[in-house]
C-alpha cells in the first residue's frame, strides 16, 4: 500500500475501525475524519459517480440530475460577462467588505423591491458565495446540538446536511403530492416542538417545482408568529414561473421575521460564478443578534469574489430580456416532460409551476425494485440516463419518486423519456 493512502482506502480503513497502516515497513497512524463529515450525503452529485464510470467505458450518458442550465442550450448574458472582464482588466480584484460590495447590496435591495415587493436596506443584506454558503451561515449561526429545523419534505438536500453537520435535527413536514406538492400546514403545526428553531420554505420548490399560493404562505407565517419562530425562505427560482404568481414570503409578512435566501445561478444563468445573498426582513428587530453572528461567519471566509460581485451588479441593473426567453423555453420543455411522463405506464407526475424540476412517482418501488435508488441505478446501467432518487431529497416523503430536470433541448428530453418508457415496459410485465 502506497502512502499517502487513496481516499477510498482511507475510508475503508476508517470504517473498519483501524487506526494504523504499515507502509514500507513504517507504521503510520491514519488521520480520521470527523463522523459528522462522513455522514454527509448529497444525492444529486453522489449518483454522478456510477455515471462517470460508465462514461469511462465509452457510454454516452444523458444527464437529468443537476439543475445547471449552462450544461445545455443556455448561456450567461453577454453584458454580465463583459462586466466581469472589465472588472478584472481594470484591476478591481481587491478584497471587498465581508458583507459584500455596498453597490451590489444596493442593487439587491432594488431588485427585491421591484420584483418581489420586499422593502429592505443594504444593511439588511449579506452577499455570499452562492446560496449554499448562505444556508451554511444560517445553520451555523442559529443552531445548537439537539435543535430542530422544519424543512419541506421533499427538500433541497443541503438543508438536511447542514442541519445535521451542526448537530441539529432536520424534521421534514409533509407536502401534498395530490395538491401539486403544496405544504400541509396541519402536519407542519404538529411537528413544532420546544426544540424547533426555524421553519424553512423553498418557493418555487426544488425538487418538486411547486409554487406556493399566498394563502398557504400566510398560514405558515401565522403559525410561525404563534410560536415565535423565524422563517427562512429560499426563493432562488423567483422569476422562473409558468403558472400563477410568485409572492415573496417577506412581502406577505407583517411582523414575522423572514430570512430570505436568493442568488444569481438560475435566473441570471451564473451557476459556476457562485454568487448569492441572504437578507433579513426584521420589522421588530428580533434578528439583530443572529445577523451579527452570520456576519462573523462571513468575516472568517474573508469575502465573496470581487469581480463576480461587480458582474452581479450588471446582472441586476442591466438588460433583463433573457428572463422571458428562459421562461419561454422552459415552459415548452415543462409541458413536454409533464405530458410524456404521464403517458408512460407506471409513471405519474404533478405539473411543475416553477423552477425546472419534475418529481414523478414510480410504480413498482418495493416490489420490482427494493428502493427508488435501485430503480435509478438500474435505469442508468441499462439505458444510460441519469436521474436522482426521490429518497435523496427526503426518505419519508420522497421515497418512490425520482427527480429530473427539464433543461435539455426537446429532442434530448424525448430520447430520455423514450428510453424510460422502454425500460418501464420491460420491467412492469
N, C-alpha and C positions, 0 to 999 in steps of 0.2 A: 504494500500500500504506500503510495507516494504522499509526500507532505508538501503543501497543505492538503487536507482531505477535500475531495469533491463535496459539494453541498449535499448531494444525495447520500453519500457515505456518512457524512457527519450527522445528518438527521436520523439515519438508520441506527447509528451508534447511540445517539441520544435516546431514541425510542426504546432501545434495548436496555437502557439503564447503565450502559457503560460510561466510564469517565476517563479511560486511558486508551491510548493506541500505541502499538510498538511500530516504529518506523526506522529501518536501517539499524536495528539494534538499540535504538534510543526509545525510551518511554516518554511519550508526550501526553500531557493532560489535556483532554479535549475541553474546548470552551463551549459551555452550554448556553443556548439561547433561552430567553425567558419563556415560560409557559404561555403567557398572555400573547406573545408574538406568534408562537407556533399555533395557537388556537384560532388565528385569523383566517377566514375563508372569504374569497371573492369570486363567486361562481362565474361571473361574466368573463373574467380573464382566466380562471382556472381551467375552463373547458377548452381553451385555446391550445393547451399542451398536447393533447392527443391529435388535434387537428394539424399542428406543426409536424408531428411525427409522420402523419400521412403525406404531408407535402414533401418531406424528405424522401419519400418513396416514389415521388413523381406524380402524385394525385393533385388535381386542382380542386380546391375547396371553395364552396360558396359560403361566405361568412355573413350570417344574420344575427350575430351575437352582440356586437358592440355598437353603441349609438354614436358613431362617428361619421357625420355627413361627408367629411373630406376624404373618406375612403372610397367614395362613389362620385357621382357627377355633380358635386357642389364644390365651391371654392371660396376662399376668403375674398371679400370685395377688394378691388384694387386700391381704393383710397385708404383702406386700413393698412395694406402692405406698404404703400408709399409713405404713410406717416411713420411706420417703423423704420424703413430705410432712412428717411430724413433724420429721424432722431439719432440713429446710430452714426450716420455720416457727420452730423453736426456736433458729435461728441457729448450728446446728452445721455451718458452712460454711467452717471454717478448714482450713489445710493439715494433713494427717496426717503421721506419720512416713513417710519414703520407702519403708520396708518394708511399710507398711500399718498400719491400726489394730491395736493389741495384742488387743483383744477379738475382732476378726474373725479374726485369726490363730489365736486360741484356738478359735474356733468351727470353723475349718477343720480343726484337729487333731482335734476331737471328731467331726466328720463322717468324716474319713478312718479313724479308729479304729472308729467304729460300723458303717460300711457297707463299708469296704474292708480292715479289719484291719491298717492301717498305723499304727505307733506312732511319732509324731513330736512335736516340741515347737514352740511358736510361733517360737522362734529358727531353726527349720528352714524356715520359710515366708516367702515374699515375695509380696505382693499386686501384681497387675499390671492394666493397662487391657486386659483380655481376654487370651486365650491367645496371640493373635498377637504381642502385646508380649513375652510370656514367651519365645516362640520367638526373637524378635529379640535379647532379652537373652542367651539361652543361646548362640546362634550368635556373637554379637558378643564375648562374654566368652571363649569357648572356642577359636575358630578363628583360624588364621593362613593367609595365602595359600598355596595348594597342599595344604592339609589335605583329608581326605576324610571324608564323613559317609555312613553307610549308612542309607538310607531305604527303607521298603517300596515296592514297585512293583506297582500304582499307589499314590500317596501324596497327602497334602494339600499343595497347591502351595506354601504359604509355607515349608515345609521345604526345598524346592528353591531358591526365590527368595532366601531369607535366606542360605543357604549360599553361593550364587553372589555375592550382594552383598558378602559379606565375603571374597571371593577364594578360597573353598574349592570343592571338587568334590563335588556330591551323587552318590552311587553307588547306584542302585536295586538292591535284591535281589528276587528273584522271589517272588511269592505265587501259589499254585496255584489257578487258576480251578476246575478239576475237584474240588478239595477244599474248595470254599467260600471261596477266597481266603486260605487259611492260609499262613504263611511257609514257604518252602523253606529249611530250616536248612542243608542242604548247599550250596546256592547262596550263602547268606549267608556261610558259612565260606570259600568260595572267593574271596570279594571283600574279605576283610580283608587290608590291606597295612600296611607300616610308616608309612603316612601316615594311616591310619584313626584318628579321634579320638572317634567317637561312633557308637552304634547307636541308631536311632530305632524305636520301636514305636508304632502307633496302634491302640488296642484299647479298645472296639469301633472298627472301622475306618471311616474316611472316605477313599475314596469307595465302598467295596465292601460295607459292612455286615457284615463278618466279625467273629466273636467268637473270639478265640484261646483254645484249650484250655490248661489249666495245664501240661500236659506239654510243649507246644511252647514256652511262655514259659520254662520251666525250662531247656530245651535251649539257648535263646538266652542266658539268664543264665550258664549254664555256659561257653558259648563266649566270652562277654564276659569272664568271670573268667579264662579261659585266657590271654587276650590283654591283660589289664589295662585293659579299656575300660569306661567308664560306659555305662549305658543310659538314654535319655530315653523316658519312657512317657507318651503323650498319652491321657488317659482321660476326656475331657470327656463322653462318652456312657455313663459307667459305670453308670447306673441305667436306661438305656433298652435293656432286654434282652428278647428274645422267646423265645429257646430257650437252654437251658444256663445256666451260672452264671458271672458275671464274677468273676475273681480279679485283684486288682491286682498289677502287676509287683513293686512294693516288698514286698508281703506274701509273695511267693514267693521273695524273695532272702534268702539267709543273710548273705552278705558282699560281694556285688557292689554297687557304688554305683548308685543309681537316682535320676534326676531326674524327678519327677512333674510333669506339666502338666495343669491342670484349670481349670474355670471355671463360670460361672453361666448362660451363654447358653442352653444346651439343656435341661438338667434343670429349671432354675428359670425358664425362659421369660423370660430377661432379655437377649435378643440385643443390642438397641441400648443397653443400660446399660453395656456394656463393662467387665466385671469378671471377672478370672481370678486364677490364682495358680500359683506354681512352688514345689515343695518338694524337700528334699534328704534322701533316705534314705542315710545315710552311716555305716554301722556301724564302719568302720575309719578314719574321719577323713580320707579322701583328697580330699574335695571342698571343703575349707576355703578354699583359695585361689580356686577357681572361684566359690564362693559370694560371697566378698568382692568379686571382680571384677564379678559380677552386681549386687550391692548398689551398687557405684559407678555403674554404668549407671543404676540406678533413681534415684539421687540427682540425676543430671543432669536427669531429667524431673520432678523435684520429688516428686510423689506421685499416687496414684490419687484419683479424685473422692470426697470425704469423705461426703456424703450417700448416695451409691451404696454405699459400703462399709458404712454403717450399715444400709442396706436388705439388704445381703448377710448381715449377722448375723441379721436377721429371717428371711431365706430359709432359713438353715441350722438355726436353732433353733425356728422356727415350725412350723405345720402342714405335713405332707408329703403330704396326701391327693391333691393334684393329680398326683403322680408316677404313681400307679396308673392314673389316668384318662388321662394321656398315653400310657402303655404300652398300655392297652386300645384306644384309638382307633388308635394306630399299628400295633398287631398286625393289626387288621382291614384297614387300608389296605395293610400289607405283604403280607398274604395275597392281596388283590385284585390288587396290582401283579404279584406273582410268578405267579399263575395267568394273568392276562390277557396279560402279555408273552410267556409261553411258548406261548400259543395263536396268536401272530402268526407267519406264515410269514417266515422269515429272521431271527427274533429268538430268542435263548435266554439264560437267566439263572440264576445260582445264587440260592438263597434267603437273603436277609439275616437275620442272627441278632441284630443290634443296630443302634443309630442309626436313621436314617430315609432311607437311600440304597439304591439298587439300581443294579447296574452290568452291563447286558446286553451281549452280543456281537451284532454286526450282520453278517449275510452280505452280500457284495457290496462290501465295502470293498476297494479295489484293482482292481475291475472296473466295477461300476456307478458307484461314487464313487471318486475318487482317494484320498480320506482320510476319516477319521471326522469331521473338521471340516467338510469339504464336505457330508457327509451331514447333519450337524446344521444347517448354514446353509440347505441346500435344503429340509429339513423345516420349518424356521422360515418361510421365504419362502412355501412352498406351503400349509402347514397351521396356521401361526400358533401353534406350540407350541415353547417354548424348552427345549432340553436342553443338556448340556455334553459336548463331545467327550472321549473317553477319553484321547487322547494329551495332553490338557491336564493330566492327572494323572501321566503318565509316558509319554514317547514310546516307550519299549521295551516295557513291559508293559501299557499302557493302549490302544494303537492298536487300532482295530477295535471299540471299545466306545463306550458313552455312559453318563453318569451322570444319573439322575433322582431327584428327591425324591418320596417318597410322603406328603407332608404335607397336600396339599389334601383336601377332603372327597371321599368316594367318587364322587359324581356328576361332579366335575371330573376325577378320575383316569379314570373311564370314558370321558368325552368325549375326553380327551387320547389314550388308548390306541386308541379307535375311529379317530381321525384318523391315528394311526401305522399302524394296520392298513390303512387305505385307501391311505396313502402307499406302504407296502411292496408291496401288491398291484399298484399301478400301475407300480412300478419294477422288480419282480422277474420280470415276464412275459418 
